[in-house]
């Protein structure tokens, strides 16, 4: 029964991540009216890990990366194996450890309240950011990127971070509500 819950959670998480990538495009407002500085893929992944646990989160993350690397353009800037050489790929690679840590923290005793769920999501976000920053730093060190490092840092880390932190709070609220609805033990 636990395996079924893990796989169904992973499938739900994968669908959330895919839908999260489509949401900015689905909003019918002009970009100058509302410009989302982040996609909803990161919060979708973290929500999956908070509710379904680390196994389902990691399976969803690996499935999403596999789909994107198989030339299906599900990543923010496209897809395919050549996407590994893009500056933003470090953040995508960070999905796996971020999902594991977030899910692991959420399963600890006493982690059922809003502050704990939000903290677990923020810890996952920190891991994701560290993976992305490591990729940007190594790429800059070997001269891989055309853009200067400060511009890349702002585009990929500093710019989206405030919105991602706010979304961590929102998914913390959602996770608490969903966990109570599903009767997940604290």
C-alpha positions as CSV (number, residue, x, y, z in Angstrom):
1,X,0.0,0.0,0.0
2,X,2.9,2.3,0.8
3,X,4.4,1.8,-2.7
4,X,1.0,2.7,-4.3
5,X,0.9,5.9,-2.2
6,X,4.5,6.8,-3.2
7,X,3.9,6.2,-6.9
8,X,0.5,8.0,-7.0
9,X,2.2,10.9,-5.1
10,X,5.0,11.0,-7.6
11,X,2.6,11.0,-10.5
12,X,0.6,13.8,-8.9
13,X,3.8,15.7,-8.2
14,X,5.0,15.3,-11.8
15,X,1.7,16.6,-13.1
16,X,1.9,19.6,-10.7
17,X,5.4,20.4,-11.9
18,X,4.4,20.2,-15.5
19,X,1.3,22.4,-14.9
20,X,3.4,24.8,-12.8
21,X,5.6,25.4,-15.9
22,X,2.5,26.2,-18.0
23,X,0.8,28.6,-15.5
24,X,2.8,31.7,-16.5
25,X,1.9,31.1,-20.2
26,X,-1.8,30.4,-19.3
27,X,-2.3,33.8,-17.6
28,X,-4.0,35.9,-20.2
29,X,-2.8,39.3,-18.8
30,X,-0.2,41.2,-20.8
31,X,3.4,40.7,-19.5
32,X,3.8,44.4,-18.7
33,X,0.7,44.2,-16.4
34,X,1.8,41.2,-14.4
35,X,5.2,39.7,-14.8
36,X,5.8,36.6,-12.7
37,X,9.5,36.6,-11.7
38,X,9.4,32.8,-11.1
39,X,7.7,29.7,-12.5
40,X,5.4,27.5,-10.3
41,X,7.6,24.4,-10.9
42,X,9.6,24.9,-7.7
43,X,6.6,25.3,-5.4
44,X,4.9,22.4,-7.1
45,X,7.9,20.1,-6.5
46,X,8.2,21.3,-2.9
47,X,4.4,20.8,-2.3
48,X,4.7,17.2,-3.6
49,X,7.6,16.5,-1.2
50,X,5.8,18.1,1.7
51,X,2.6,16.1,1.2
52,X,3.8,12.8,-0.3
53,X,7.3,12.5,1.2
54,X,10.9,12.3,0.0
55,X,10.5,9.2,-2.3
56,X,7.5,10.6,-4.2
57,X,9.3,14.0,-4.5
58,X,12.5,12.5,-5.8
59,X,10.6,10.3,-8.3
60,X,8.7,13.3,-9.5
61,X,11.9,15.4,-9.9
62,X,13.7,12.6,-11.7
63,X,10.7,12.0,-14.0
64,X,10.5,15.7,-14.8
65,X,14.2,15.9,-15.6
66,X,14.0,12.8,-17.7
67,X,11.1,14.2,-19.7
68,X,12.9,17.5,-20.2
69,X,16.1,15.9,-21.3
70,X,14.3,13.7,-23.8
71,X,13.7,16.7,-26.1
72,X,10.3,17.6,-24.7
73,X,10.4,21.3,-24.0
74,X,9.1,21.3,-20.4
75,X,11.9,23.4,-18.9
76,X,11.6,27.1,-18.7
77,X,13.9,27.6,-21.6
78,X,13.3,24.5,-23.7
79,X,14.5,21.0,-23.3
80,X,16.9,18.3,-24.7
81,X,20.3,17.0,-23.6
82,X,21.9,20.3,-24.6
83,X,20.0,22.0,-21.8
84,X,22.6,20.5,-19.4
85,X,24.9,23.2,-20.7
86,X,22.5,26.1,-19.9
87,X,23.1,28.3,-16.8
88,X,19.8,27.4,-15.3
89,X,20.3,23.6,-15.4
90,X,22.0,23.6,-12.0
91,X,18.7,24.8,-10.5
92,X,16.8,21.9,-12.2
93,X,19.4,19.4,-11.0
94,X,18.8,20.8,-7.5
95,X,15.2,19.5,-7.8
96,X,16.3,16.1,-6.7
97,X,18.1,16.9,-3.4
98,X,15.6,19.7,-2.7
99,X,12.7,17.2,-2.9
100,X,14.5,14.7,-0.8
101,X,15.4,17.2,2.0
102,X,11.9,18.8,2.0
103,X,10.1,15.5,2.1
104,X,12.5,14.2,4.8
105,X,12.0,17.2,7.0
106,X,8.2,17.1,6.5
107,X,8.1,13.5,7.8
108,X,9.8,14.3,11.1
109,X,7.7,14.3,14.3
110,X,6.1,17.6,15.1
111,X,6.4,19.0,11.6
112,X,2.6,19.3,10.9
113,X,2.2,23.0,11.6
114,X,2.4,25.9,9.2
115,X,5.8,27.2,10.5
116,X,7.4,23.7,10.2
117,X,6.0,23.0,6.7
118,X,7.1,26.4,5.5
119,X,10.5,25.9,7.0
120,X,10.9,22.6,5.3
121,X,9.9,24.2,2.0
122,X,12.4,27.0,2.5
123,X,15.2,24.5,3.4
124,X,14.5,22.7,0.1
125,X,14.6,26.1,-1.7
126,X,18.0,26.8,-0.1
127,X,19.3,23.5,-1.4
128,X,17.9,24.2,-4.9
129,X,19.5,27.7,-4.9
130,X,22.9,26.2,-3.7
131,X,22.9,23.7,-6.6
132,X,22.1,26.5,-9.0
133,X,24.8,28.8,-7.6
134,X,27.4,26.0,-7.7
135,X,26.6,25.5,-11.4
136,X,26.8,29.2,-12.2
137,X,30.0,29.6,-10.3
138,X,31.7,26.6,-11.9
139,X,30.5,27.7,-15.3
140,X,31.8,31.2,-14.8
141,X,35.1,29.8,-13.5
142,X,35.7,27.9,-16.7
143,X,34.3,30.6,-18.9
144,X,31.2,28.7,-20.0
145,X,28.7,31.6,-19.9
146,X,28.4,34.5,-22.3
147,X,26.7,36.7,-19.7
148,X,28.7,38.1,-16.8
149,X,28.3,36.2,-13.4
150,X,26.6,39.1,-11.6
151,X,23.9,39.3,-14.3
152,X,23.4,35.5,-14.1
153,X,23.2,35.6,-10.4
154,X,20.5,38.3,-10.5
155,X,18.6,36.5,-13.3
156,X,18.6,33.1,-11.8
157,X,18.9,33.6,-8.1
158,X,18.4,37.0,-6.7
159,X,15.5,38.1,-8.9
160,X,13.2,35.0,-8.4
161,X,14.1,34.5,-4.7
162,X,11.5,36.9,-3.1
163,X,8.7,35.4,-5.1
164,X,9.9,31.9,-4.4
165,X,10.0,32.6,-0.6
166,X,6.5,34.0,-0.7
167,X,5.4,30.9,-2.6
168,X,7.1,28.7,0.1
169,X,4.7,30.3,2.6
170,X,1.7,29.6,0.3
171,X,2.6,26.0,-0.2
172,X,3.2,25.6,3.5
173,X,-0.4,26.6,4.0
174,X,-1.5,24.3,1.2
175,X,0.5,21.4,2.6
176,X,-1.0,21.8,6.1
177,X,-4.5,21.8,4.6
178,X,-3.9,18.8,2.3
179,X,-2.1,16.8,5.0
180,X,-5.1,17.4,7.4
181,X,-7.5,16.5,4.6
182,X,-5.6,13.3,3.8
183,X,-5.2,12.4,7.5
184,X,-1.4,12.3,7.3
185,X,0.0,11.5,10.7
186,X,2.1,14.2,12.4
